[in-house]
Amino acid sequence: MTTEILSVDDGLIKAKDIILSGGIIGMPTETVYGLAADGRNPQAVKKIFEVKGRPSDNPLIAHVHKDYDINKLVTVAHGYVYDLIAAYMPGPLTLVMDSKGVVCKEAVAGGDTLALRMPSHEGCQKLLKAVNVPLVAPSANLSKHTSPVSAEHVFNDLNGKIPLILDGGRCAGGIESTVLDVTGKIPRILRAGLITKEMVEKVAGACEIAEHKEGDRVKSPGVKYRHYRPKCDTALFGIDETDKAALLYDAELKKGRTPYIMCSDAVAEKFKGKNLLLLGKSGEEVAFNLYDKLLEGEKKADIIIAVSFGREDGVYLGIMNRLKKSCG
């Protein structure tokens, strides 16, 4: 199979034809690139799991355009859900609600809930409006590898496995959406992301962070399996362990290996003269750069030595979730 990369405008008709005939494509969103299929079509959905090498008990997120009537797909149980939709959708927020069964069982890992979101990416909205069906899509990469934030990243993992990648440019968000279980009276964060706990509380009045326990039925992707890992060795140190990170760097050099330090701009001075993958200053910059730098690093380094940020509030909760899974 030949994998073609086209701009959203140039590839829109072809993408629609592929999806509605049961195929899968790579599509841009504002968070990461997704591997999309018609969520109503069990055979198409199975192709996603086969191409990615993804476990079948890891559910997918359904994507719809901003004017789609979500009541066709899910039951909205609480009034605060509409407030969250008004405040943060389209955007990097996924809501888990009771499914009406339109999206097939294969996409929801046999469960009775559906994770649903409306991407804010303009090109993705064009595609979703063109097909006018729910597109289920995990990240468009091989399972457990670092998520893609450019069409080139998708091509590097899935060349020859899918017919088309729609190129919508570099993803603005950089990490996956916040997943919020809204089936109960209080929303619960299943996967942290760019829509923070504080932002949810501002609208819904309260918000909890779910504790995932062995044996729990999985309602959200990104909570059960090892994810986001680059194809090189990794190590993770706390912000108060910069001396240990530097010692490991020097030890790797003595072995004849190529180490890189991945850190925020705030601690870069401590590693002057060393190979660096700089993530930026703010939480938003770090989120934007995280996967891109991991994928850059796997091409250059034998080991990425990551230094964390000394905080796990706000957007850093989602960043640290990804960093621990990718480098911990």
C-alpha positions as CSV (number, residue, x, y, z in Angstrom):
1,M,0.0,0.0,0.0
2,T,1.2,3.5,-0.9
3,T,0.6,6.1,1.8
4,E,-0.2,9.6,0.4
5,I,0.1,12.8,2.3
6,L,-2.3,15.6,1.2
7,S,-3.4,18.9,2.6
8,V,-6.9,18.8,4.1
9,D,-8.3,20.8,1.2
10,D,-6.7,18.7,-1.5
11,G,-7.4,15.4,0.2
12,L,-10.9,16.0,1.7
13,I,-12.9,14.2,-1.0
14,K,-10.5,11.3,-1.1
15,A,-10.6,11.0,2.7
16,K,-14.4,11.0,2.8
17,D,-14.5,8.2,0.1
18,I,-12.0,6.1,2.1
19,I,-13.8,6.5,5.4
20,L,-17.3,5.9,4.1
21,S,-16.1,2.8,2.2
22,G,-14.7,1.3,5.4
23,G,-11.1,2.5,5.3
24,I,-8.9,4.3,7.8
25,I,-6.9,7.5,7.4
26,G,-4.6,9.8,9.5
27,M,-6.3,13.1,10.4
28,P,-5.1,16.2,12.3
29,T,-6.6,17.5,15.5
30,E,-5.5,20.3,17.8
31,T,-4.0,17.7,20.3
32,V,-2.3,14.9,18.3
33,Y,-2.9,13.3,14.9
34,G,-5.6,10.6,15.0
35,L,-6.1,7.3,13.1
36,A,-9.7,7.7,12.0
37,A,-12.5,5.3,11.0
38,D,-16.3,5.3,10.8
39,G,-17.3,4.5,14.3
40,R,-20.4,2.7,13.2
41,N,-18.5,0.2,11.1
42,P,-17.1,-2.7,13.2
43,Q,-14.8,-3.9,10.4
44,A,-13.3,-0.5,9.9
45,V,-12.8,-0.1,13.6
46,K,-11.0,-3.4,13.7
47,K,-8.5,-2.1,11.1
48,I,-7.5,0.6,13.6
49,F,-6.6,-2.0,16.2
50,E,-4.8,-4.2,13.7
51,V,-2.7,-1.3,12.1
52,K,-1.7,0.1,15.5
53,G,-1.2,-3.2,17.3
54,R,-3.5,-1.9,19.9
55,P,-5.1,-4.1,22.6
56,S,-8.9,-4.6,21.9
57,D,-9.8,-3.7,25.5
58,N,-8.5,-0.1,25.1
59,P,-11.5,2.0,24.0
60,L,-11.4,4.7,21.3
61,I,-12.7,8.3,21.4
62,A,-15.5,9.3,18.9
63,H,-15.0,12.7,17.2
64,V,-17.9,14.8,15.8
65,H,-18.2,18.3,14.3
66,K,-19.4,21.2,16.3
67,D,-22.9,21.2,14.9
68,Y,-23.5,17.4,15.4
69,D,-26.4,16.4,17.6
70,I,-24.6,14.4,20.3
71,N,-28.0,13.2,21.6
72,K,-27.9,10.8,18.7
73,L,-24.9,9.1,20.2
74,V,-25.1,9.5,24.0
75,T,-27.4,10.3,26.9
76,V,-26.5,13.5,28.7
77,A,-27.4,12.8,32.4
78,H,-26.5,16.1,34.1
79,G,-27.0,19.8,33.4
80,Y,-23.4,20.7,34.1
81,V,-22.4,18.7,31.0
82,Y,-24.1,21.3,28.7
83,D,-22.2,24.0,30.6
84,L,-18.9,22.2,30.0
85,I,-19.7,21.8,26.3
86,A,-20.5,25.5,26.0
87,A,-17.3,26.5,27.8
88,Y,-14.7,24.1,26.3
89,M,-16.1,22.5,23.1
90,P,-14.9,22.4,20.4
91,G,-11.6,21.9,22.1
92,P,-9.3,19.4,23.8
93,L,-12.0,18.0,26.1
94,T,-13.5,14.5,25.9
95,L,-16.7,13.6,27.7
96,V,-17.5,10.0,28.7
97,M,-21.3,9.5,28.7
98,D,-23.8,6.6,28.4
99,S,-23.7,5.3,24.8
100,K,-26.9,4.8,22.7
101,G,-25.1,2.1,20.7
102,V,-24.7,3.9,17.4
103,V,-20.9,3.7,17.8
104,C,-20.1,0.0,17.6
105,K,-19.1,-2.2,20.5
106,E,-15.6,-2.8,19.1
107,A,-14.8,0.9,19.5
108,V,-15.9,1.1,23.1
109,A,-14.2,-2.2,24.2
110,G,-17.6,-3.7,24.7
111,G,-18.7,-1.2,27.3
112,D,-21.8,0.9,27.7
113,T,-20.2,4.3,27.7
114,L,-18.8,6.4,24.8
115,A,-15.9,8.9,25.0
116,L,-16.9,11.9,22.8
117,R,-15.2,15.1,21.7
118,M,-15.3,17.9,19.2
119,P,-11.8,18.9,17.9
120,S,-11.2,22.6,17.4
121,H,-8.8,22.0,14.5
122,E,-10.2,23.7,11.4
123,G,-9.1,21.0,9.0
124,C,-10.5,18.3,11.3
125,Q,-13.8,20.1,11.5
126,K,-13.9,20.2,7.7
127,L,-13.4,16.4,7.5
128,L,-16.0,15.7,10.2
129,K,-18.6,17.9,8.5
130,A,-17.9,16.2,5.2
131,V,-18.4,12.7,6.5
132,N,-21.1,13.7,9.0
133,V,-20.6,10.5,11.0
134,P,-18.7,9.9,14.3
135,L,-15.1,9.1,13.6
136,V,-13.4,7.0,16.2
137,A,-9.7,7.7,16.4
138,P,-6.8,6.9,18.7
139,S,-3.4,8.6,18.1
140,A,-2.0,7.8,14.6
141,N,1.1,5.8,15.7
142,L,2.1,2.3,16.5
143,S,0.8,1.2,19.9
144,K,3.0,2.4,22.9
145,H,5.1,4.7,20.7
146,T,5.2,8.5,21.2
147,S,2.1,10.2,19.9
148,P,2.4,12.1,16.6
149,V,2.1,15.8,16.3
150,S,2.8,16.2,12.6
151,A,1.9,14.4,9.4
152,E,5.6,13.4,9.1
153,H,5.4,11.7,12.5
154,V,2.4,9.7,11.3
155,F,4.1,8.7,8.1
156,N,7.2,7.5,10.0
157,D,5.1,5.0,11.9
158,L,2.3,4.1,9.5
159,N,3.9,4.4,6.0
160,G,2.5,1.5,3.9
161,K,-0.2,0.7,6.4
162,I,-2.8,3.4,5.6
163,P,-3.7,5.0,2.3
164,L,-3.9,8.7,3.3
165,I,-2.7,11.2,5.8
166,L,-4.4,14.6,5.9
167,D,-1.7,17.2,6.7
168,G,-3.1,19.9,8.9
169,G,0.2,21.2,10.1
170,R,1.8,21.0,13.6
171,C,-0.7,20.2,16.4
172,A,-1.2,23.3,18.6
173,G,-1.9,21.4,21.8
174,G,0.7,18.7,21.8
175,I,-0.8,16.2,24.3
176,E,-4.0,14.3,24.2
177,S,-7.4,15.7,25.3
178,T,-8.6,15.7,28.9
179,V,-11.0,12.8,29.4
180,L,-13.8,13.5,31.8
181,D,-16.3,11.0,33.1
182,V,-19.6,12.9,33.3
183,T,-21.9,10.0,34.1
184,G,-22.1,10.9,37.8
185,K,-23.1,14.0,39.8
186,I,-19.5,15.2,40.0
187,P,-17.2,15.0,36.9
188,R,-14.1,12.8,37.2
189,I,-10.9,13.2,35.3
190,L,-9.9,9.9,33.8
191,R,-7.0,11.3,31.8
192,A,-5.5,14.7,32.5
193,G,-4.8,17.2,29.6
194,L,-5.0,20.8,28.6
195,I,-8.5,21.3,30.1
196,T,-7.4,21.4,33.7
197,K,-9.2,20.3,37.0
198,E,-9.4,24.0,37.9
199,M,-11.0,24.9,34.6
200,V,-13.6,22.1,35.1
201,E,-14.3,23.2,38.6
202,K,-14.9,26.8,37.4
203,V,-17.8,25.6,35.3
204,A,-19.1,22.5,37.0
205,G,-18.5,23.5,40.6
206,A,-16.5,20.4,41.5
207,C,-14.2,17.9,39.9
208,E,-12.5,14.7,41.1
209,I,-9.5,12.8,39.8
210,A,-10.2,9.2,39.3
211,E,-8.0,6.5,40.9
212,H,-7.6,3.6,38.5
213,K,-7.6,0.2,40.2
214,E,-6.7,-3.2,39.0
215,G,-9.8,-4.9,37.5
216,D,-11.7,-1.6,36.8
217,R,-13.5,-1.5,33.5
218,V,-11.6,1.0,31.3
219,K,-13.7,3.9,30.0
220,S,-10.9,6.0,28.6
221,P,-7.8,5.4,26.5
222,G,-4.4,6.2,28.1
223,V,-5.0,4.8,31.5
224,K,-4.3,1.0,31.3
225,Y,-1.2,0.4,29.1
226,R,2.3,1.8,28.8
227,H,2.2,4.7,26.3
228,Y,4.1,7.4,24.6
229,R,7.6,5.8,24.7
230,P,10.3,6.8,22.3
231,K,12.5,4.2,20.5
232,C,15.5,4.8,22.7
233,D,16.5,4.4,26.4
234,T,15.0,6.9,28.8
235,A,15.4,8.0,32.4
236,L,13.4,10.4,34.6
237,F,14.7,12.6,37.4
238,G,12.9,15.1,39.6
239,I,13.7,18.8,39.4
240,D,15.8,18.5,42.6
241,E,17.8,15.7,41.1
242,T,19.7,17.7,38.4
243,D,23.0,16.5,39.8
244,K,22.0,12.9,39.4
245,A,20.8,13.6,35.8
246,A,24.2,15.2,35.0
247,L,26.1,12.2,36.5
248,L,24.1,9.8,34.4
249,Y,24.8,12.0,31.3
250,D,28.5,11.8,31.9
251,A,28.4,8.1,32.6
252,E,26.6,7.5,29.3
253,L,29.2,9.6,27.5
254,K,32.0,7.5,29.0
255,K,30.3,4.4,27.6
256,G,30.5,5.9,24.1
257,R,26.8,6.5,24.0
258,T,25.0,9.7,23.0
259,P,22.8,11.1,25.8
260,Y,20.4,14.1,25.6
261,I,18.9,16.0,28.5
262,M,15.3,16.9,28.1
263,C,14.1,19.7,30.4
264,S,12.4,23.0,30.7
265,D,14.2,26.3,30.0
266,A,14.2,27.0,33.8
267,V,16.9,24.4,34.5
268,A,18.8,24.4,31.2
269,E,21.6,26.5,32.7
270,K,22.5,23.5,35.0
271,F,23.3,21.4,31.9
272,K,25.4,24.0,30.0
273,G,27.5,22.4,27.3
274,K,25.4,19.2,27.2
275,N,23.1,18.0,24.4
276,L,19.7,19.4,25.2
277,L,16.1,19.0,24.2
278,L,14.4,22.2,25.5
279,L,10.7,22.1,26.3
280,G,10.0,25.8,26.9
281,K,9.1,27.9,29.8
282,S,5.3,27.7,30.4
283,G,3.1,24.6,30.9
284,E,1.5,25.3,27.5
285,E,4.9,25.4,25.8
286,V,6.0,22.2,27.5
287,A,2.9,20.4,26.4
288,F,3.3,21.7,22.8
289,N,6.9,20.5,22.6
290,L,6.9,17.3,24.7
291,Y,6.1,14.7,22.0
292,D,8.0,16.5,19.3
293,K,11.1,16.6,21.4
294,L,10.8,12.9,22.4
295,L,10.5,12.0,18.7
296,E,13.4,14.3,17.8
297,G,15.4,12.8,20.6
298,E,14.9,9.1,19.6
299,K,16.6,10.0,16.3
300,K,19.6,11.6,17.9
301,A,20.1,9.9,21.3
302,D,20.9,6.5,22.8
303,I,19.2,7.8,25.9
304,I,16.9,10.7,26.8
305,I,17.4,11.9,30.4
306,A,14.3,13.8,31.3
307,V,14.0,16.3,34.2
308,S,10.6,17.0,35.6
309,F,9.1,20.3,36.7
310,G,8.5,20.2,40.4
311,R,4.7,20.6,40.1
312,E,1.7,18.6,39.0
313,D,-1.1,21.2,39.1
314,G,-2.9,22.7,36.2
315,V,-1.7,21.5,32.8
316,Y,1.4,20.0,34.5
317,L,-0.9,17.2,35.8
318,G,-1.4,16.0,32.2
319,I,2.2,16.7,31.2
320,M,3.6,14.6,34.1
321,N,1.1,11.8,33.3
322,R,2.7,11.6,29.8
323,L,6.3,12.1,31.1
324,K,6.1,9.3,33.6
325,K,4.7,6.9,31.1
326,S,7.2,7.9,28.4
327,C,10.3,8.1,30.5
328,G,9.5,6.8,33.9
